[in-house]
Amino acid sequence: MITVEFDGACWPNPKGRASAGVKIGNDKTVLLEKGFYIGRGRGMSSNVAEYCGLIEALKYLNRLSDYLFVLARALNDNGANDVLWVPGANRND
């Protein structure tokens, strides 16, 4: 199982300096561990920082799923034995 942890902070809140961090992995392996500065001043808050951490985690997981899909296709003879679904192909109209 992969766990996703993210957090964000802004000091002072609101309109301060905001940053966030993300950690993705399991008990044995860390896939991503990243901290980053978001910005300061107007529009910055702890909520914005939290959402930026979540968005960064989702971007990474989306890229990971793309890589796993390509790897699965390569291991499966580039999809030569895939069953293709055609909408309405089995209807008896």
C-alpha positions in Angstrom: 0.0 0.0 0.0 1.2 3.5 -0.8 0.6 6.3 1.6 0.4 10.0 0.7 1.3 12.6 3.3 1.2 16.3 2.6 1.1 19.5 4.7 1.3 23.2 4.2 1.9 26.2 6.4 1.8 30.0 6.2 3.2 32.4 8.7 1.7 34.8 9.5 -1.7 33.4 8.4 -3.0 34.9 6.1 -0.8 37.0 3.8 2.5 35.5 5.0 5.1 33.2 3.6 3.6 29.8 2.5 5.3 26.5 1.8 4.3 22.9 1.6 5.7 19.4 1.7 4.8 16.0 0.2 5.9 12.4 1.1 4.7 9.4 -1.0 5.8 5.9 -0.3 5.3 2.9 2.0 7.1 1.4 5.0 10.2 0.4 3.0 10.4 2.8 0.0 10.0 6.5 -0.4 8.9 7.4 -3.9 8.7 11.2 -3.4 9.8 13.5 -0.6 9.6 17.1 -1.5 9.3 20.5 0.2 8.7 23.7 -1.7 8.1 27.4 -1.3 4.8 28.7 -2.7 4.9 32.4 -2.2 4.2 35.3 0.2 1.8 38.1 0.7 -1.7 38.5 -0.7 -3.5 35.3 -1.5 -1.3 33.1 0.7 -2.8 31.2 3.6 -2.4 27.8 5.3 -5.3 26.5 3.3 -3.6 27.5 0.0 -0.4 25.8 1.2 -2.3 22.6 2.1 -4.0 22.5 -1.3 -0.7 23.1 -3.1 0.7 20.1 -1.3 -2.3 18.0 -2.3 -2.0 19.1 -5.9 1.7 18.2 -6.1 1.0 14.7 -4.7 -1.8 14.2 -7.3 0.5 15.3 -10.1 3.1 12.8 -9.1 0.6 10.0 -8.7 -0.8 10.8 -12.2 2.7 10.6 -13.8 3.3 7.3 -11.9 0.1 5.8 -13.2 1.1 6.8 -16.8 4.5 5.1 -16.4 2.9 2.0 -15.0 0.5 1.8 -17.9 3.3 2.1 -20.5 5.3 -0.5 -18.6 2.3 -2.9 -18.5 1.8 -2.4 -22.3 5.4 -3.2 -23.0 5.3 -6.3 -20.9 2.1 -7.4 -22.6 3.6 -7.5 -26.1 2.6 -3.9 -26.7 -1.1 -4.8 -26.3 -1.2 -7.5 -29.0 -3.5 -9.7 -26.9 -5.7 -6.9 -25.5 -9.4 -7.3 -25.8 -10.9 -4.2 -27.4 -14.2 -3.0 -26.3 -16.5 -1.6 -29.0 -19.6 0.2 -27.8 -22.8 -1.6 -29.0 -20.9 -4.4 -30.7 -22.9 -7.2 -28.9 -26.3 -5.7 -29.2 -29.1 -7.8 -30.7 -31.2 -5.0 -32.2 
